[in-house]
Amino acid sequence: MSESSIQLKVFESANGNLPPLTPVQEEILRLKKERKAVLLVHNYQCAEIQRVADFVGDSLGLSYQAEAAKDAEIIVFCGVHFMAETAKIVNPSKKVLLPVMEAGCSLADSCPAEELAAYKAAHPEVYVVAYINCSAEVKALADVICTSGNAKKIVDQVPADKEILFVPDQNLGSWVADQTGRKISLWPGSCYAHVLFSVKEIEKAKKAFPKAPVLVHPECVAGVRALADIVCSTEKMVDYCKNSSADTFIIITETNMLERLRNEIPNKKFVAGPTAVCACNECKFMKMNTAEKLRDCLRDMTPEITMDEDLRSRAYIPLKRMLEWSKR
């Protein structure tokens, strides 16, 4: 596909006009009730799965929604592996299921725990700030966790005399360094989907919708972030679009985030951020989850996330520290 042939993909507000539930969706709702399960669905999941969710949101927010769901005996996390692990870390007494165990993450995979352990051994004074998009083993090696929404606030509270290593996302880390003025060493990791967005195509989208604010996720590269009216997490994108007087927005993150926006915010339009070859940008790992696989997971009660208690408790320490710092 040539650059000139790319047509922007615009999501119109649903305004409550949703299609009837499919038989598979009906079965998911029935099984969810029978199993006393809570269904957590990440913003990047397909519309068919978002429709049957108990909660739709980002990974950490969903994990704590599960903790608050006291009547639920089972957590089903529709996302990728590290997200389901996080749910298990903060909900050790509950069974946590993931529809597709192979649903991984290029960003989490970019920071193997053994390599981080070796780095720490060679640099014993380093203070590790770990983006939540990492494995439980990496969380256990971190001093504090952050999200894309609170990264600046967390880094601001790291003692000034500490040498910071930010893992695993170099793009989020460089943005935080710019925001805080702190000197930060960056782990060479990235989300394969977020680095695909094209500066040239986004500039074309801005010309096509000159009054539309551009919202960019901080996992994007610096050139794309420079085009933004606001760089923010997916949860803050929802708040921004709800409260803005604008009626059209250009959203630079995984395309299915726009499904949530169109369902929750009436009478507005959302333009998917284009790449150099496509009008949208989907994460192949997120899309490994399907409604059929979710139904099978609830029916068969597998695959289940299991974790050694020592690992879980060590990974929880920097998560708990993040929560404490977030309240300051």
Secondary structure, DSSP 8 states (H G I E B T S, - for coil): --GGG----EEE--TT------HHHHHHHHHHHHHTEEEEEETTS-HHHHTT-SEEE-HHHHHHHHHH-TT-SEEEEES-HHHHHHHHHH-TTSEEE-S-TT---HHHHTS-HHHHHHHHHH-TTEEEEEESSS-HHHHHH-SEEE-TTTHHHHHHTS-TTSEEEEESBHHHHHHHHHHH---EEE-SB--TTGGGB-HHHHHHHHHHSTTS-EEE-TTS-HHHHTT-SEE--HHHHHHHHHH-S-SEEEEES-TTHHHHHHHHSTT-EEEE--BSS-S----TTGGG--HHHHHHHHHHT-SEE---HHHHHHHHHHHHHHHHHHT-
